[in-house]
Amino acid sequence: MAGWYFDVTGRLFRLLATLLLLILPACAGQGKADGLVNGDFSDVQDDHPWGWAISDAAAQKGTVTIVDGVLVLTPNARNTPSDSPLGLGQAFDATALRGQRLSLSAWLSSEAGAVAVVGVAALAADGQVERFLGLRAGAGDAPEQTTTDGEPLSDEVETIIVFASVEGTSGTARIDNLTLEGVAARCPGDQGDTVSTFRVEANGAAHRIDGAIFGTNVEWIREGNGLWNTAQDRLDPGIVAMSEAAGIRMIRFPGGVWSDTYDWRDGIGEHAARPTTRHIADQEESSRHDIGTPEIVAFASRIGAELMITVNAGHGTPEQAAAWAAHIRDIYGPSIAPVWEIGNELYMEDDMSGGSMSPESYAEKLRAFAVAIRAELPAARIAGIGLVNYGPYRFNAHGDWNKVVLSRAGDVIDVFAVHNAYAPLVVESSTRRWAEVYRAMMAAPVSIAQNLLDTAALIDDSVSPDGRGRIAIAVTEWGPSFSYDPKNPYFDHVKTLGSAVFVSRMLNVFIRDPRVTSAQFFKLSDWLNMGWIGPVKGGGWRETPALLAFGLYRDAPGATLLPLERDEGPTFSSSQLGFQAAVETAPLVDAIAFRDRVGKVTLIASNADLTETREARFAFTGGADAYDIAVRNLLGPSAVSHRATDHIDVPGVPFAPAGRFAEGEWFANSRADSVAITPGSAEWEAGTLSLSLPPSSVVAITLVAK
């Protein structure tokens, strides 16, 4: 996903720059100081909507017409992804909108491969994008769309750019009733009552928590990203110990994206005899196959985990996958690898593996791989891949991928694997907006939870349950992710305390949803920015706050989820940032509770407020009259503090300086002890548990009946 995301990020900024250069001169004399004009495209002069400009480059990529007061964009074969797609734009003075939140609405319709897109960008005097909101609709998407920013425009914003465009090289896009309004600002975190109150049924039972939700990704490349200690010629003992302590229960191997270029035969036999191969055929970087089947099986066995194998469906064959299944069965036994996923992100445009394909081709491959693998492992659970796009999070390049795959091959799969839970995926570099970026990340679980419900509904609409039951959902990659551009100051923020709060909230989403039976965070360790175990200057490895938060759920696998209802409490809103949609209402305090086999109750709560302590009360019904209570707080001085893990230096790659984030510049000055799990306290009185949650914290409370 990294390469595609980086490419789209670059296109977005180049598009805004192009619009700024081409539209501002065209609109300068047309009186736009009062805001957007002719958003309903009713005022037409010389067959062109008045007030809207089109560049010479864009005009060569299709036709622009007005039909019954609707803007109609018909792209041609030249409208491939670029800085200047077929479309119109206008710019105006932003002064009147300062201090207000932007609200963008439009009617959008598309057909025959086109995608209608409208967007608005707010720019400071230096051209830096302070706000960006967007709407888009492909075939089948809802036509009436609105998005509202969570934050007001600052006094530094000078220019607003609005554009209406089309993606694709065929079909038609229609756009109408485009409006941009200012909405009254509100203080984030001030909505609702001061205290968050919950009800917990201590003797209740929602469903059993599947241990496979607590999984991770291990890639074969770069010594398994440190999992293989070359100097010691063994699995790195520090990474093994940290993984075991965190309670990881499933390992996805050998990718991400590297799965669709992987030949499992390179990763067996004596290390000295194993080949060194390129990660991808057309790229220079290569690695020796230090982490192969024997090592990943040994690692899983050491930490008490199972394997999810992602087979090479991009360039491999069903026969190769079947041979791998037979190899694992004969040497390690059939139970170590219960789940076999067919490919990684083959639905993406220009997937880094070079294996992108149509949904029809994938469905055919999926059936062939499933038959071949089950011939060797009859009990294998087969996972097909897909993604339901939502808001600006649109990495599935095919509007019909899910329907085609599920209708043609849904009968041979047990699991539908998605990558819908990366956040906040920013495309900006303003450190002064760090709080807004973090609020967008912490609110993202609201959107992701809804997307999981939409995914389940789509599965059920496409596939009739048979004797095996309904198809489950696996989120085979997820986690905090800010930027894949090393020049972006947010590049390394996966390792912060705020990211740990996101991890807790995402685990709660997965646990609550009974259709989610598996989830694997991305990724276990990394020499660069994405690992939840990171390198330390001078050697060695250390857990990031994200893995510490994950470890607070160690008792959850196999436990019973307790009914827990939120009665009231303060909420917050977030802005649309990068690929993350705006969220109007998210709880500042989120919580979940579960009961293990011996009756111990664990309650985990998190506070998304960046600056204020929040109070929470949990009224228990049923259960004991009194408990022995232990509290563990995951704390730090700021949401942007971390534990001093670092990325390695790469010759020729300019990494962004740490930047100024929060009071005291906590990101730059963080130490190993900046974020830690420390003992805490809570009060129990008359069946109610009361506690204070510090800013940007995760708190785990265990209750054992006296």
N, C-alpha and C positions, 0 to 999 in steps of 0.2 A: 504493500500500500504506500510505502514511503515515496517511491519515485513518482507515482501518479499524483500524490498530494502535493509534492514540491512543484511539479509542473503546473498544476492548476493554480497554486499560490502565485507563481510567477505570472501566469496569464492574467489573473485578476488585477494585479498591480499595473501591468502593462496596459490593460484595457482602460483602467481609470486614468492613467497618464495620457493615453490617446484621446480619451473623451475630453479631458481637461484642455488639451492643446487644440483640439478641433472644434469643440463646442463653444468655449468661451468667446473667441472672436466672433463667431456667427451670431451669438446672442447678445453681444455687448450693447448693441444699439436698439434692442427690441423691448426694453422696459421690463426686465424680469425681476426687478428689485423686490416686488411684492410677492414673489413665489412662483410656484408651478402654474403654467398657463396651458389651456387647451388640452387638459388631461383626458377629456372625452373625445378628442379628435374630431369635433364637430365643425371647427373653423378650418376650411380648406381653401388654399390659394394656389392656383396653378397646379392642381392635383396633388398638393403637398400640404400636410397639416401645419398650420401657422404656428410659429414659436419653436418648432423642432428642427434640429440640424442633422444632416447626414454627411459623413466624410466621403471623399471620392473613393477611397479604398472599399468602404462598406457598400457603396452604391453598385459596385461591380459584382456583388455576391448574391443578387436576387432582385426582386421587385418589391416596391412599397406602394400600396394602394389603400384607399379609404373606401370601404363598402358599407353603405347604410350606417355611417358614423362609426365604424369599427376599423381600427388599424389592422391591415392584413399584410403579413410579411411572408413572402414566398422565396425561400432560399434556393440557390442552385448548387452545382457541384463544387464551386469555389468557396463555399461557406464552411470550410473546414476550421477546426479550432485555431484561433489566432487572436491577435490584439485588437482586431477591428472586424467583428462580425456584422452581418446585416442587421441594421438597427438605427434608431434615432436617439437623439439626446438633447438636453437643454441644461443650462446652468443659470444660477441666480444668486443674489446676495443672501447670505444666511443670517444676517443680523436679527431679523424679526423672529427667528426661531431659537435664538440663544436662550438657554435656561429651560427649554421645553424638550420633551421626548418626541422623537419622530414616529409617526404612524403612517405606514405605507399600505395602500389598498389598490387592488386592480381586479378586473375580470380577464381571465386568461383561458385560452382554448387552443389545442394543438391536435394535429392529425398527421398520419402517414410518415412518422419519424421525426417530425419537427418538435422542438421544445420552446415554448414561449417564456421569455425571461424579462423581468423588470427589476430595476435596482435603484438605490439612492446612496450616494456617498457624500459625507460631510468632510470638507477639507480645511485644514488650517492654512495660514498664510504661506508656510513653507512647503505646502503640497502634501503634508502628512495626512493620511486618512484617519479621522477620529471616529467616525461612525460609518458602518456599511450595513444596509438592509437589502434583502433581495427576496423576490417571489419567483417561482417557476412552475410551469405546468406542462407535462407531457400528456400523451393520450391516456385518458382515464382519470387524470387528476381532477380534483375539485376546481371549478372555474372561479368561484368567489374566494379570494384570498386576502388576508390581512396579516401584517406583522407590526408589532409595536416595540420600540426600543425600551430597554429597562432603565437607561440613564439619560439625563438631560444633556443637551449640547453645551459645551463650555463657551466661555467668552472668546476663546481663541479661534473658533470656527468662523471662517469668512465666506466660504463658497459651498453651495449645494449643487451636486450633479445628479440628474435623473436620466435614466436611459431605458429604452424599450427595445428588445432585440430578440433574435431567434437563434437557436442552436440546431445543427443538422444541415444536411445537404439536399433534403427533399421534404415534401409535405407543405403544410401551411400552419402558421401561428396567427392567432387573432388576439388583440389586446384592446381593452376599452375601460372606461371609467377609472383611469389611473388618478389616484389622489394622494397627496402628501400633506399631512396636517401636524401641527404641534399639539402635544398632549401635556397636561400639567405634570410637572415633576413631582416625584414623591421620594421620601427618604427610604432607601433600602433597609429592610429589617424592622420597620416601624408599623407594619400592618398587623392587626390582630392584637390579642391580649398579651400582656407581658410574660406570663407564665405558660409554658406548654404543659398541657394535662393529657394523660393517657389512661386507658383502662386495660388491664391485663388479666386474662383468665388463666390462673396458675394451673388449674387442672384440665384446661381445654386442650384441644388438639386440632390444628389446621391440617398439616400433612408432614410426612417425614422429610427431612432435609437430605438431599442426595449429596454424598461426599464428592462426587465428580464435579460439583460446582467449584470446588477449591483446587483448581488446576492451574497449570502454567504452560508456557511454550519454551522449548529448548531447540535451538537451531544447531545444525551440524557444523556451521562455518566457524572459523577463527577459534579453534580448539573448543567448540561448543560455547563460544563467548566466555571462555575462562573455566568452564566446568572441568575440562581436562587440564591438569597441571603437568605441563611438559617436563619441568625440572624434576618433579617427583615421579613421573611416569605413572600417574594414577589420577582418579577423580579427585578434584580439589577438596580436601577435608573440610575447609571452612565453608565452602558453598554447600556441601552435603549437610553439614551440621545446621546451617541456617535454614535450609529447605525443610529438614526434618522438624526443626523447632516451629516453623511456620505452619506445619500441618498440611502440606501439599499432598493431594490425593490422586491427581491425574496429571500426566505429562504428555503434551502434544509434541510430536517429533515427525519430520526433521526441519520444519519450516515454521511459519510463514511461506513467503514467496519462494524460498529455496526448495520447497517440496516439489514444485513442478519442474525442476531441473535435476532432481536427485535420482541417482542409481544406487540402490541399497547395497549392491554387490561391492561397491567401493569401500563400504564401511564394515567389512568383516575380515577375519584373519589377523595375522600378526601386524602390529603397528608399523614396524619397519618396512613391511611389504605393501602397505596401503598407498594408493596413489594420491598425488596432489592434483586437484582439478579446479577449474574456474567455477566460481559461484554461478555465473550465468555465461553462456557461450560467447556473447559479444562484449563482455567486460573483462578487464585485465586481472582483477583481484582473484586470487586462488587460495585454497587452504588444503592441508592434508586432512584426511578423514580420521581425525583422532577420536571423535565421538561418532560411533556407528552403532549397530544393533547390540553388540555385546555390552558396550558401555552404558547405553541408555537403559537397557534391561537391568544392569547391575545398579544403576542409580535409582531406578524406580523401586527395586527390591529393597535397597538400603533405607529408603525413606517411607516405605509402606504405601507406594502409589501404583496405579495401573497406567497403561499406555493408551494413547490415542495416536494411531499411525495415520499420517496424511500422505497418501500415495501420489505418485507423479502422473497426474491425468493430463497435464499440459503437453508433455513430450514422451511420456512412457506408454506402456501397453498393459492391457489386462493380464497378460501372461507374466509380465514382470512383477506385478502386484501379487498375483497368486503365488508365485515362487517365493516372494518375501513372506507371505502368510504361512506357507508350508515350512519355511525355514524356522520361523518363530515357533510354530506349533511343535515341530520335531525336536528342537533343542531346548526351548524354555517352557513349553506347555501352552495350551490354548487360552488359559485364563489371564495371562499377563497383558494381552492387548485386546480388550473386548470391543473397541470401537475403531472402525476404519473409515476415514474421511476421504472422499474422492475429489482431490484437487483443493486448491487454496482460494484464489480470487480471480478465477478465470472469466468472471462476468465483467471485469473492469476493462475499460478502454486502455489499450497499450499496457497491459499488465507487465511488470518488470520481467517476469519469467519468459515472456514472448509466447505464452500459451493461450492468449485471449481467444475466445471462440463464441459462436452463436449459441443461444439456449437450445436450439434443436440438436446441434452437434454435441453439446454437453449431455443432454438427456440420453442420447444414444450411447455415449461413453459411460455414463453412470450405470446404465443397465448392464453393459458388458463387464465393467469392473465388479459390480455387485455379484454377478453370477460367478465370475472367476474366483473371487475371494471366498465366497461361501462354499465353493467346491472343496476348498482346503480347510476352512473354518466355518462349519455350518451355523454356529451360534453367533457369528460376527454381527455386530450392529453396524449398519452402513449409514454413513452421513452424507447427504447431498448438500451442495452449497447454494446460497442465494442471499438476497438482501432486499428488504423493503425500504426504498428511499424515503426520507422524511425531511421536511424543511430544506435547508441548504445542505444537509448531509446526504449526498447523492453519488455514491461510488459505484452503483450498479448502472452500467451504460445501456442496459436493455430494459425498456419498459415492460416487456412481456416475459422476461427471464423466469420469474417465479412461477407464473401460470404455466408456461410451457414445460418447465422441468417437473413441476409437481403433477401436472396432468399426464405427462408421458412416462414418468419414472417414479412417481410417488409410491407405487405399490411395492417397490424393491428397497425403499429406504425406511429406516427407523427414526432418523434424526435429520432435522433441517438445520444446517450450520450457518450462522450469520456473524458478521463483524459490524455490529451497530452501536458499539459502546466505547468509542474513543471520544475524549473531550479534553479541553475545549477546542482544539484544532484552530488556533488563532492564525491569522494571516497578516499580522501587524507587528510593529516593533516598538511601540510607545510604552516605555516603562512607567510613565505617569498614569497609565490606565491599568496597572496591575490588579487593583482591587476589583475592577469591573471584569477583567479576565478571569479572576478566581471565582467571582460570583457566577459567571457563566458556566464554569466547570461544575460548581457545586449544585447548580440548578439543573444541569443536564440530565441527571437520573429521572427527572419527571418526564422529559421527552422520550428517553430511552424506554422507560416502563410502558408508555403508551405504544411505542413502536413494537414492543414484544407482544402486546395484546393484538395489534393490527396484524402482525406476522402469524400469530396463532389462528386468527380469523381467516386469513388468506389460505393457510394450510387446510383448514376444515372445509372451506368453500371449494377447494380444488381436489381433495382426496377424501374418499369415503372411508371411515374406519373399517378395518377388517379384524380378523381374529387376533392380530397383534396389538390392537388398540390404536389410539391416535399417535401421530408423528410428534415426537418431542422436539424441543429447541435446544441447540447448543450454541453458546456464544464463544466461539473458539479463539477469538482474539478480542481483548478489551483492555482498557486501562487509561490512566491519565496520559495525554499526549498533547504537546503544545505546538511544536514546530520541528520540521525535519531539516530546516535550513540552519547550519551551524553559525551563520552570521546573525541569527535572530537571538535577542537577549533572553527569550523564553525557552531556548533550545533545551536547557538542562533542568527544567522545572518539574520534570516527572518525579524528582527526588525530594520534593518539599512536603511540609506538614499539611498544607492545603490539599495536595494530591492524596494524602492519606485519608482525609475526610471524604474525598470523592470515592476512594476505594471502599470505605465502609458503607457509604450510601449505595454504591453499585452492588455490593454483596447483598445488601438488604433487598434490592430490587430482584435479584436472581432468586433469593431464598423465598420471597413472597409469591413468586409466579410458579405455580405447579407445573407449567409446561416446560420450564427451564430445568433440565436435568443435568446439565454440564456447562462449565465455563472455564476457560483457560486464559489467565492474564498474560499480557505481552509486555515484557518477557522476563524470564528468571534472572539472568545476569547479562551484562553487556559491557564491553570496553568503552562504549560511547555513552549515549544519553538515555536509552530506554529500559535498562535493566533495573529491576527492583532490588537486586544485589549489585552494588557498584564497586569499582576499583578505588583503592585508597592510595594517595601519593606515598611512594616509598615501598609499595607492595601490599598484597593482601586484599581482602574484600570486606564489605560491611553492608548490613541491611539498610535500606532506605526506610523512611517513615511509612511508605506504602506497604512494605512487607511486614513491618511491625503492626500496622492496622490489620492486615490479613491474618496475622498470628493470633489476634484477639478472638478469632472465630474457631480456634483449634478444636473446641468441644462440639461444634455444630454438626459435623458429618454424622448422620444416623440419628441425630436428635429430633425431637418433635417440635415443630413450630407452634408457638402459642398464639391464640387470637389476641391481637393488640390493636386497639382503636385509638386514634388521636381525636380528642374532643375539641380542643381549641389551642391556640398559641400563635405567636408572631410568625409572619411569612416574609419572604423577600421576592423581588423580581430580578430578572437578568436581561441583558441586551443580547441581540443577535451579534455574534462575533465569529468571524471565520466560517466554519461549517457547522456552528452550533446555533440553533434557533433561539429566539427570545422566549423566555418563560415568564408568564405573568405572576404565578403564585407557586412558591416552593416553601416548604417548612424550614424554619431556621433550626429546629431541633427535630431530628429523625431518630427512630428507635425500632428495635426488633427484640423479641424474646424467644427463647427456646428452652426445652427441658430434656436433659439427657436420660439415659436408661436407668440411672440410679436415683433420679428425682431432682438432681441439682438444676436450678434455674439460672440461666445466664441472660442478662439484659445488656444490650449494647446500644449506646446513644451517641450521637454526634451533634456538634454545634457548628453551623456554617457561618455564624456571625464572625467577621474578621477582627472586630475590635472589642466586643462586649461579652461579658459572662451572661449566660442565659440559665434561668431556673426551669426545672422540670419536675413534675409530680406524676407518679405512677400508682394508681389505685388498683390493688390486687383483689380479685374475687376468687374464692376457693383457696386451696393451699393451706399453709400453716399459719398459726397466729404469730409466730416469731421465727426469725432466721438468723443464722450467722452470716454476716455480710462482709464481702471483701470487694474493694474497689481498686481498679487500675486505670490510671489516666495517661493517655498518650498526649503529651503536651510539648509546647515549644514557645519561644518568645514571639513568633509571628507566623502567619500562614506561609511565608516565603523562607522560613528557616529550614535547615536540613542537617544532615549528619556528616558533612564534609566528605562525601564520596565525590569522585571526580572522573571526568572522561580522560582518556589518553590523548596525547598530542599526536596529530597526524600531519606529517610534512606537507606543506603546500595548502593546508586547509585553514582558513582564517576563522577561528571561533570568536563569537561575540564576547566582549567584556561582561563581567557579572552584572553591571548596571546598578542603578539605585532603586531598590524595592523596599518600601516601608521604612518606618522610623528605625534608625540605627543601621540601615543597609544590611538587614539580616541575611539576605541571600549571599552577599559577598563575604560576610564575616562569620558565617556559621561554623560551629565546631562539632566534633563528634558527639558531644553531650548536649548540643543545642536542642535536640528532640529526643525524648526518652519516655519510657513507661515508668511511672512513679505511683506509689500508693496514694489512694485518695480516701474520701469519706462520703457517707450518705446517711440520711436519717430515716428511721422506720418508726412510724407511729400509727396505730389503729388501722393497719392494713394499707398504708400509703408510704411509698418510698419517695423521698425528696432528695434532690441533688442539684449542685451547681456545676454547669459545664463551662469551663474557660473558653475563651475565643479559639476558634479553629482547633477543636479538640475531639478526640474519640474516647469514650469512657466505657469500660466493661465492668459490670457488677455481677458477682455470683452470689446466689442465695441458697443456703443449705438449711433445711428445716431443723429446728432444735428439737 
